[in-house]
Structures are given as C-alpha cells and as structure tokens.
Amino acid sequence: MEDEVDRLVSAWRRERPDLDVEPLEVLSRISRLARHLDRARRIAFAEHGLEPWEFDVLTALRRAGRPYQLSPGQLLTQTLVTSGTMTNRIDRLAKRSLVERLPDPSDRRGVLVRLTDEGRHRADSTLAGLLEQERAILIELSPLQRGELAGLLRQLTAPFDNTPG
C-alpha cells in the first residue's frame, strides 16, 4: 500500500539523490497523522461544545480525582500556560458553570478550582467521544501493533518530556 509520503520521498530521491531523505519516511507520516488527529479531536470537542483548551482544563481537574479540584498553580503545571492565561480560562469556565472557585482551607489567600457536576459530565462525555474518534484512527492496527507503536513513540518522545526547560 502506497501513501502520499511514499510519493513525496520517491520524488525527493529522484530530485536530490545526494540527500538521505529517510527521516521523512517516519516524521512526515507523524506530521500528517498529527493533522488528522487534530481534526478528529476538534470534531469530538465541537460535538460536546468545548474548545481544546477547555477540555485540557476540565480533564486535568477530572484526573485529579474526588473532589476534582486543583490550585491554579497545579493547573498551570498540567496545562503549560501562563498565569494570566489560566486566570482567563478559569474565569471563562466559571461563567459557563463548568468550574467553581473555592477558598483554599490551607491558604487563606489561595483558591481552589473545582469541577462542577456539569463540568464533570462534559469532561466525561467529551473524553468518550474523543476516544471513539481516536479508535477510528487506529482501526487498521492490531492490538499488538498498537502496543509496539506506542513503545516506539515513547522512545522518541521521552527525551523531550524528561528534559528540564
């Protein structure tokens, strides 16, 4: 089975035989797959009335477990945005009644952000829809192949994920 990357690589080998274009065979496919995944995620989020950033915040709270709350600082760490951006996001989610701010009992000046029942429901239903979209992308791979691919991708991403900065 030939794909667009095979055609691209073949053309480069013909036009630039002096270059080793082998990295394109892997990384161009990852790049193309990322675009398909982004499209599938946007569909899943839109079907549940969420933006990608809203899903990120709601699921960070959902993964925290009962009582589904984190400090704004903990949310910053998990979503990799600035303090000002996080404040804006919390404000917008609170206006939609998906999260609420509560005083932090361990810090009189601090607050905790808690998922509301509606926020939890929206996070859960959106995650189910997202997983359905992602399963469709992986349908051509057997469970063994998915496991092998996950391991290989982990080898590629772990150095980036485990480098400070």
Kinemage of the C-alpha trace (Angstrom):
@kinemage 1
@onewidth
@group {chain A} dominant
@subgroup {mainchain}
@vectorlist {calphas} color= white
{ca met a 1} P 0.000 0.000 0.000
{ca glu a 2} L 1.472 3.352 -1.074
{ca asp a 3} L 0.710 6.659 0.616
{ca glu a 4} L 1.431 10.315 -0.034
{ca val a 5} L 4.706 10.143 1.902
{ca asp a 6} L 5.950 7.339 -0.361
{ca arg a 7} L 5.315 9.586 -3.361
{ca leu a 8} L 6.999 12.559 -1.679
{ca val a 9} L 10.078 10.509 -0.704
{ca ser a 10} L 10.326 8.991 -4.176
{ca ala a 11} L 10.269 12.449 -5.756
{ca trp a 12} L 12.985 13.738 -3.401
{ca arg a 13} L 15.165 10.685 -4.060
{ca arg a 14} L 14.824 11.321 -7.782
{ca glu a 15} L 15.476 15.065 -7.492
{ca arg a 16} L 18.075 15.010 -4.704
{ca pro a 17} L 19.834 11.619 -4.745
{ca asp a 18} L 22.670 13.260 -2.797
{ca leu a 19} L 20.474 13.578 0.321
{ca asp a 20} L 19.383 10.892 2.762
{ca val a 21} L 15.646 11.565 2.944
{ca glu a 22} L 14.924 8.554 5.201
{ca pro a 23} L 13.787 10.722 8.167
{ca leu a 24} L 10.869 11.903 6.011
{ca glu a 25} L 9.529 8.350 5.904
{ca val a 26} L 8.832 8.452 9.639
{ca leu a 27} L 8.454 12.098 10.573
{ca ser a 28} L 6.342 13.185 7.607
{ca arg a 29} L 3.906 10.401 8.478
{ca ile a 30} L 3.839 11.539 12.108
{ca ser a 31} L 3.204 15.104 10.948
{ca arg a 32} L 0.369 14.019 8.635
{ca leu a 33} L -1.102 11.815 11.358
{ca ala a 34} L -0.957 14.748 13.798
{ca arg a 35} L -3.076 16.819 11.407
{ca his a 36} L -5.649 14.017 11.151
{ca leu a 37} L -5.636 13.621 14.935
{ca asp a 38} L -6.075 17.366 15.436
{ca arg a 39} L -9.074 17.325 13.093
{ca ala a 40} L -10.610 14.320 14.902
{ca arg a 41} L -10.104 15.999 18.272
{ca arg a 42} L -11.695 19.234 17.129
{ca ile a 43} L -14.716 17.254 15.905
{ca ala a 44} L -15.032 15.446 19.254
{ca phe a 45} L -14.692 18.696 21.206
{ca ala a 46} L -17.165 20.579 18.997
{ca glu a 47} L -19.728 17.779 19.325
{ca his a 48} L -19.629 18.369 23.090
{ca gly a 49} L -19.489 22.161 22.977
{ca leu a 50} L -15.897 22.542 24.152
{ca glu a 51} L -12.747 24.189 22.874
{ca pro a 52} L -9.500 22.186 23.118
{ca trp a 53} L -8.212 24.390 25.954
{ca glu a 54} L -11.452 23.896 27.883
{ca phe a 55} L -11.086 20.142 27.551
{ca asp a 56} L -7.492 20.381 28.832
{ca val a 57} L -8.519 22.249 31.998
{ca leu a 58} L -11.626 20.155 32.687
{ca thr a 59} L -9.788 16.859 32.232
{ca ala a 60} L -6.882 17.998 34.424
{ca leu a 61} L -9.448 18.531 37.191
{ca arg a 62} L -11.237 15.263 36.387
{ca arg a 63} L -7.993 13.250 36.540
{ca ala a 64} L -7.247 14.743 39.972
{ca gly a 65} L -9.963 12.502 41.431
{ca arg a 66} L -12.528 13.443 44.045
{ca pro a 67} L -13.224 16.201 44.890
{ca tyr a 68} L -11.949 17.144 41.380
{ca gln a 69} L -10.109 20.256 42.416
{ca leu a 70} L -6.663 21.758 41.978
{ca ser a 71} L -4.986 25.041 42.735
{ca pro a 72} L -4.450 27.404 39.813
{ca gly a 73} L -0.720 26.659 40.125
{ca gln a 74} L -1.319 22.935 39.746
{ca leu a 75} L -3.462 23.646 36.680
{ca leu a 76} L -0.621 25.750 35.240
{ca thr a 77} L 1.773 22.842 35.627
{ca gln a 78} L -0.574 20.414 33.917
{ca thr a 79} L -1.663 22.647 31.037
{ca leu a 80} L 1.595 24.541 30.381
{ca val a 81} L 0.106 28.035 30.087
{ca thr a 82} L 0.923 31.328 31.780
{ca ser a 83} L -0.704 32.530 34.977
{ca gly a 84} L -2.658 35.242 33.161
{ca thr a 85} L -3.911 32.767 30.579
{ca met a 86} L -5.011 30.349 33.281
{ca thr a 87} L -6.875 33.090 35.175
{ca asn a 88} L -8.725 33.965 31.962
{ca arg a 89} L -9.543 30.321 31.307
{ca ile a 90} L -10.849 29.742 34.827
{ca asp a 91} L -12.996 32.883 34.530
{ca arg a 92} L -14.496 31.697 31.253
{ca leu a 93} L -15.156 28.172 32.540
{ca ala a 94} L -16.717 29.566 35.728
{ca lys a 95} L -19.077 31.747 33.643
{ca arg a 96} L -20.227 28.563 31.897
{ca ser a 97} L -20.706 26.857 35.307
{ca leu a 98} L -18.174 24.151 34.414
{ca val a 99} L -15.850 25.042 37.325
{ca glu a 100} L -16.155 26.994 40.564
{ca arg a 101} L -13.637 28.828 42.708
{ca leu a 102} L -13.461 27.927 46.387
{ca pro a 103} L -11.306 29.278 49.204
{ca asp a 104} L -8.269 27.103 49.906
{ca pro a 105} L -8.624 25.926 53.528
{ca ser a 106} L -4.854 25.533 53.816
{ca asp a 107} L -4.051 29.047 52.485
{ca arg a 108} L -6.283 31.990 53.419
{ca arg a 109} L -5.246 33.919 50.301
{ca gly a 110} L -5.424 30.941 47.954
{ca val a 111} L -8.220 29.468 45.908
{ca leu a 112} L -9.021 26.048 44.572
{ca val a 113} L -10.696 25.387 41.252
{ca arg a 114} L -13.286 22.628 41.434
{ca leu a 115} L -15.110 20.856 38.657
{ca thr a 116} L -18.884 21.276 38.869
{ca asp a 117} L -21.222 18.353 38.199
{ca glu a 118} L -21.868 19.794 34.732
{ca gly a 119} L -18.113 20.176 34.166
{ca arg a 120} L -17.523 16.558 35.177
{ca his a 121} L -20.315 15.358 32.905
{ca arg a 122} L -18.922 17.417 29.996
{ca ala a 123} L -15.366 16.142 30.576
{ca asp a 124} L -16.548 12.521 30.737
{ca ser a 125} L -18.764 12.671 27.659
{ca thr a 126} L -16.145 14.544 25.631
{ca leu a 127} L -13.464 12.031 26.588
{ca ala a 128} L -15.715 9.171 25.446
{ca gly a 129} L -16.285 10.947 22.118
{ca leu a 130} L -12.583 11.656 21.719
{ca leu a 131} L -11.668 8.021 22.353
{ca glu a 132} L -14.181 6.961 19.719
{ca gln a 133} L -12.524 9.293 17.187
{ca glu a 134} L -9.043 8.074 18.152
{ca arg a 135} L -10.060 4.389 17.939
{ca ala a 136} L -11.215 5.047 14.371
{ca ile a 137} L -7.755 6.407 13.509
{ca leu a 138} L -6.085 3.273 14.900
{ca ile a 139} L -8.547 0.762 13.403
{ca glu a 140} L -6.028 -0.583 10.862
{ca leu a 141} L -3.627 -1.691 13.622
{ca ser a 142} L -3.940 -4.837 15.701
{ca pro a 143} L -3.670 -4.543 19.490
{ca leu a 144} L -0.102 -5.891 19.244
{ca gln a 145} L 0.809 -3.314 16.596
{ca arg a 146} L -0.705 -0.506 18.678
{ca gly a 147} L 1.402 -1.621 21.640
{ca glu a 148} L 4.555 -1.755 19.532
{ca leu a 149} L 3.863 1.664 18.037
{ca ala a 150} L 3.193 3.142 21.485
{ca gly a 151} L 6.554 1.813 22.687
{ca leu a 152} L 8.432 3.193 19.694
{ca leu a 153} L 6.785 6.599 20.001
{ca arg a 154} L 7.582 6.613 23.738
{ca gln a 155} L 11.260 6.154 22.837
{ca leu a 156} L 11.058 9.215 20.599
{ca thr a 157} L 9.097 11.464 22.976
{ca ala a 158} L 10.552 10.542 26.377
{ca pro a 159} L 13.768 12.554 25.924
{ca phe a 160} L 11.693 15.683 25.195
{ca asp a 161} L 9.301 15.032 28.072
{ca asn a 162} L 12.094 14.414 30.554
{ca thr a 163} L 14.303 17.390 29.667
{ca pro a 164} L 14.012 20.379 32.015
{ca gly a 165} L 13.035 23.637 30.412
